[in-house]
Amino acid sequence: MKSPLLILSIAVCFTAPLVFGQSESSSIALKKSGDVKIAIPVAAFGQGYMMSTSLIPQAGSVTGTGLLGRIVLFEKFDDSVDMYESTKGQVVTEDLPARRLLATFQIVSENADFVVIDFNQGMRRLLYQAWYAMSPRYDPAVLERTAELPQARVFAVSEEEDNLVIRQTVQARNREVNQNRETRLELRYFVRPYTESGFEGREANPVETRYARFFETQPQLELTSGRQSVKMGRFDDAEPIVFHYSANTPDEYEDAEKEGILYWNRAFGKEIVQAEKAEDGVTAPDAQRNVIQWVPWDSAGFAYADALLDPRTGQTLHGQAFMTSVFGISGKARARALI
């Protein structure tokens, strides 16, 4: 098993239009209302938002897996608010009207400035497609697989800069496999305004993939041509890329983790990657930080890297690696053998 630092660093090679004739770029953040409700500014309707999701099992190792990011827009009706996925990248022409309905939310209250919705009531389906592509072929069926959520509760909502973080505990049922099983999960949603950036998405060069491979986004369709495009997952190196190692990392391994993070500056030939210790209470996945999460699990057979990507450009919005303690134990054992 390769080090998750290595895997995540390979991915270093890292939110845009809905439809209805309005701009998909937005600078208006969603707000928390009360303890667990969501307030949508009136000016936010028709604007684009990046919605990233992490799926976190609640048995065994409670570590997360990112799901496919989606550009969403909200539209208000008399009795409810709909959330639609942008059709950009999903259709071959914008000459014909299209709506990709994801969820409908009950309106709890409203005034001249905000419409308050019940997020928990509306999000009773889990769209569980992974963030990375397994095939370069566009397949709408792959992007639309769902699991039912017979029971669900939003138990925490927080505002972190322009991110609204929504934490929902659920029972999930797969109607295709083992229908009698109800899996307990936490779904962690990160919703922030989507703005067009100067980050340029790139497709992997077939010649270069002989020597190196990249995580890639799910395939999207180009307008008119129908060409299928897959973007590499890459961080934006216009600014320093900071990785935080979690506060629960044992003191004896802190230096090794920092060296593992900073090692990749040699590949760049300049100081791009930085390493910092995360504050107590910060765990992966986090809305603002790239986190190397120490997982106390001495008998684990693996560690892994994960990321949340802009589905259009491949820009890594934030990444995480889950480093299990077995690597520390096995590393010591190999060192003793060499000595």
C-alpha positions as a printed Julia matrix, in Angstrom:
339×3 Matrix{Float64}:
   0.0    0.0     0.0
   1.48   3.34   -1.03
   1.63   6.17    1.44
  -1.5    8.36    1.24
   0.84  11.34    1.19
   2.31   9.99   -2.03
  -1.09   9.25   -3.55
  -2.5   12.65   -2.64
   0.6   14.4    -3.88
   0.35  12.65   -7.24
  -3.1   14.2    -7.49
  -1.51  17.62   -7.08
  -0.89  17.6   -10.55
  -7.12  20.53   -7.31
 -16.39  25.93   -7.91
 -20.17  27.84  -12.17
 -23.63  28.43  -14.89
 -27.66  26.9   -13.88
 -29.68  27.61  -16.36
 -32.99  29.45  -16.41
 -31.12  32.31  -18.11
 -29.31  33.47  -14.98
 -25.67  33.63  -13.99
 -24.23  30.68  -12.13
 -21.54  32.75  -10.44
 -22.37  33.88   -6.93
 -20.79  35.72   -4.03
 -23.73  35.3    -1.65
 -23.21  32.72    1.1
 -26.05  30.67    2.55
 -26.75  31.2     6.25
 -27.62  29.18    9.32
 -31.1   29.77   10.79
 -31.83  28.65   14.33
 -30.04  25.45   15.25
 -30.38  23.34   12.11
 -32.33  25.23    9.45
 -30.92  26.93    6.33
 -31.57  30.55    5.32
 -31.29  31.31    1.61
 -30.84  35.01    0.84
 -33.48  36.19   -1.63
 -30.72  37.46   -3.91
 -29.22  33.95   -4.01
 -31.99  32.35   -6.04
 -30.8   31.41   -9.5
 -27.13  31.74   -8.48
 -24.6   28.91   -8.53
 -23.36  27.02   -5.47
 -20.74  24.33   -5.12
 -22.12  21.43   -3.08
 -19.55  18.88   -1.97
 -20.45  15.82    0.09
 -18.47  13.42    2.27
 -19.87  10.04    3.28
 -18.67   8.89    6.7
 -19.52   5.36    7.95
 -20.49   5.1    11.6
 -18.98   1.67   12.25
 -15.4    0.46   12.22
 -13.13   3.29   11.13
 -15.13   6.54   11.01
 -13.28   8.02    8.04
 -14.8    9.85    5.1
 -15.06   9.36    1.35
 -15.79  12.28   -0.93
 -18.67  12.11   -3.4
 -19.12  13.81   -6.75
 -19.31  17.59   -6.37
 -22.3   19.29   -7.98
 -23.03  22.86   -9.06
 -26.52  23.59   -7.76
 -29.05  26.42   -7.96
 -32.13  27.17   -5.89
 -35.5   28.26   -7.24
 -38.42  29.43   -5.08
 -42.04  28.46   -5.59
 -45.1   29.41   -3.52
 -44.86  26.47   -1.14
 -41.31  25.19   -1.44
 -37.8   25.66   -2.78
 -36.3   23.38   -5.43
 -32.6   22.6    -5.76
 -31.46  21.88   -9.31
 -28.14  20.68  -10.62
 -26.63  22.81  -13.36
 -27.0   21.19  -16.75
 -23.63  22.48  -17.95
 -21.51  19.45  -18.79
 -24.59  17.21  -18.66
 -26.27  18.14  -21.97
 -25.04  18.69  -25.53
 -27.08  21.83  -26.21
 -28.58  24.71  -24.26
 -31.04  25.47  -27.06
 -33.52  23.04  -25.49
 -34.75  23.61  -21.9
 -33.6   21.15  -19.25
 -33.99  20.85  -15.47
 -32.13  18.41  -13.24
 -34.15  18.36  -10.01
 -32.19  17.11   -7.0
 -34.46  17.94   -4.04
 -37.46  19.96   -2.89
 -37.41  21.71    0.5
 -40.32  22.82    2.64
 -40.37  26.55    3.4
 -40.31  27.08    7.16
 -40.52  30.88    7.11
 -39.64  33.84    4.92
 -39.26  37.59    4.93
 -38.03  40.26    2.56
 -34.41  39.12    2.9
 -34.37  35.36    3.53
 -36.27  32.15    2.85
 -35.73  29.52    5.56
 -35.89  25.87    4.48
 -35.85  22.48    6.19
 -32.79  20.85    4.59
 -33.33  17.57    6.42
 -36.86  17.15    5.11
 -35.75  17.61    1.51
 -32.52  15.58    1.47
 -33.99  12.07    1.75
 -32.0   10.59   -1.12
 -28.25  10.09   -1.25
 -26.59  10.62   -4.62
 -23.59   8.42   -3.98
 -21.39   8.61   -7.06
 -17.68   8.89   -6.17
 -15.74  12.04   -7.05
 -13.21  10.25   -9.27
 -13.8    8.67  -12.66
 -13.46   4.96  -13.33
 -14.08   5.4   -17.05
 -13.62   8.22  -19.6
 -17.09   7.49  -21.01
 -19.97   9.77  -20.01
 -22.81   7.71  -18.57
 -25.76   9.57  -16.99
 -26.89   6.39  -15.23
 -23.64   6.33  -13.26
 -24.18   9.92  -12.08
 -27.73   9.33  -10.9
 -27.53   6.32   -8.59
 -29.3    6.94   -5.3
 -29.91   5.32   -1.94
 -33.0    5.88    0.18
 -32.69   7.56    3.6
 -35.6    6.15    5.65
 -34.43   8.07    8.72
 -32.35  11.23    8.78
 -31.61  14.17   11.04
 -29.54  17.29   10.52
 -27.81  17.62   13.88
 -25.39  20.46   13.22
 -25.07  23.45   10.9
 -22.16  25.88   10.97
 -20.87  28.84    8.97
 -17.16  28.63    8.18
 -16.2   31.7     6.18
 -18.2   31.33    2.95
 -18.9   27.63    3.53
 -22.11  26.37    5.07
 -21.37  22.99    6.67
 -24.37  20.72    7.19
 -24.01  17.47    9.14
 -26.74  14.88    8.74
 -26.94  11.47   10.43
 -28.86   8.93    8.37
 -29.95   5.38    7.82
 -29.28   4.5     4.18
 -30.85   1.68    2.2
 -29.61   0.4    -1.13
 -32.59  -0.84   -3.14
 -30.37  -2.84   -5.5
 -28.13  -4.76   -3.08
 -29.05  -6.28    0.31
 -32.34  -4.42    0.65
 -32.79  -5.45    4.29
 -29.65  -3.64    5.38
 -29.8   -0.08    6.73
 -26.35   1.44    6.93
 -25.65   4.17    9.51
 -23.77   7.11    8.03
 -22.94  10.74    8.54
 -23.36  12.87    5.44
 -21.35  16.08    5.62
 -22.33  18.71    3.08
 -20.17  21.72    2.2
 -22.1   24.42    0.32
 -20.42  27.61   -0.84
 -20.92  30.22   -3.56
 -19.57  29.09   -6.89
 -17.53  31.61   -8.84
 -15.74  31.26  -12.13
 -12.02  31.28  -11.4
  -8.92  31.56  -13.51
  -8.05  27.93  -12.8
  -7.66  26.06  -16.08
  -8.82  22.45  -16.17
  -6.53  20.06  -18.01
  -6.94  16.64  -19.55
  -4.25  14.03  -19.07
  -1.79  13.64  -21.94
  -2.02  10.0   -23.11
   1.74   9.91  -23.61
   2.43  11.09  -20.05
   0.06   8.55  -18.49
   2.65   5.96  -19.37
   4.73   7.34  -16.5
   2.22   8.89  -14.11
  -1.51   8.71  -13.45
  -3.85  11.27  -11.95
  -7.16  11.17  -10.19
  -9.73  12.52  -12.64
 -13.18  14.07  -12.51
 -16.3   12.35  -13.76
 -16.68  12.78  -17.55
 -18.64  15.77  -18.84
 -20.08  16.64  -22.23
 -18.95  19.54  -24.34
 -21.65  21.66  -25.95
 -22.56  20.93  -29.57
 -19.72  18.49  -30.26
 -20.81  16.1   -27.52
 -17.13  15.36  -26.87
 -16.54  13.66  -23.54
 -14.05  15.49  -21.35
 -12.29  14.25  -18.21
 -10.19  16.7   -16.17
  -7.24  15.86  -13.96
  -7.6   16.49  -10.22
  -5.07  19.22   -9.37
  -4.42  21.77   -6.66
  -4.06  25.41   -7.66
  -0.4   26.22   -6.99
  -0.86  29.97   -7.51
  -0.87  30.16   -3.71
   0.82  27.97   -1.1
  -0.8   24.56   -0.62
  -1.08  24.0     3.12
  -1.58  20.56    4.63
  -2.53  20.3     8.29
  -1.67  17.16   10.23
  -4.28  16.39   12.86
  -3.75  17.31   16.51
  -4.06  13.67   17.62
  -0.89  12.71   15.73
   1.51  11.14   18.3
   4.46  13.37   19.11
   6.92  10.72   17.93
   5.46  10.84   14.39
   4.97  14.58   13.95
   8.37  15.2    12.4
   7.92  12.28   10.02
   4.54  13.59    8.85
   5.9   17.1     8.31
   8.86  15.74    6.36
   6.53  13.59    4.26
   4.42  16.62    3.38
   7.33  18.94    2.65
   9.26  16.32    0.67
   7.22  17.18   -2.41
   8.73  20.65   -2.62
  11.76  18.87   -4.07
   9.66  17.74   -7.0
   8.45  21.29   -7.63
  11.88  22.79   -7.18
  10.42  25.53   -4.99
   8.49  26.01   -1.76
   4.83  25.38   -2.64
   3.66  22.89   -0.03
   3.51  23.88    3.64
   2.88  21.77    6.76
   1.06  22.97    9.88
  -0.47  21.32   12.9
  -4.26  21.49   13.03
  -6.03  22.87   16.05
  -7.73  20.56   18.53
 -11.13  19.49   17.25
 -10.25  19.84   13.55
 -10.78  16.51   11.78
 -11.01  15.39    8.17
 -12.91  16.26    6.1
 -12.76  19.96    6.91
 -14.36  22.87    5.06
 -11.22  25.02    4.9
  -8.2   22.77    5.4
  -6.35  19.96    3.7
  -5.96  17.48    6.56
  -3.66  14.5     7.14
  -5.83  12.66    9.67
  -4.12  10.3    12.08
  -6.34   7.24   12.66
  -5.43   5.03   15.67
  -5.88   1.59   14.1
  -2.95  -0.74   14.67
  -4.34  -3.66   12.63
  -5.46  -1.72    9.57
  -4.31  -3.03    6.22
  -4.45   0.28    4.42
  -4.42   4.06    4.44
  -5.94   6.21    1.75
  -6.27   9.64    0.22
  -9.48  11.47   -0.6
 -10.46  14.79   -2.16
 -13.37  17.05   -3.02
 -13.08  18.44   -6.55
 -14.66  21.06   -8.73
 -16.46  18.71  -11.16
 -15.84  21.04  -14.11
 -12.19  21.97  -13.8
 -10.76  19.26  -11.54
  -9.51  21.85   -9.06
  -9.06  20.25   -5.65
 -11.1   22.31   -3.22
  -9.72  20.46   -0.24
  -8.11  17.08    0.24
  -7.51  14.68    3.06
  -5.45  11.59    3.77
  -6.3    9.07    6.46
  -3.06   7.75    7.94
  -3.6    4.64   10.05
  -1.27   3.89   12.95
  -0.26   0.55   11.42
   2.16   2.48    9.23
   4.0    3.7    12.31
   4.21   0.2    13.72
   5.34  -1.42   10.47
   7.83   1.38    9.84
   9.46   0.8    13.21
   9.58  -2.93   12.52
  11.34  -2.4     9.19
  13.8    0.0    10.79
  14.66  -2.55   13.5
  15.17  -5.23   10.85
  17.53  -2.98    8.89
  19.49  -2.06   12.0
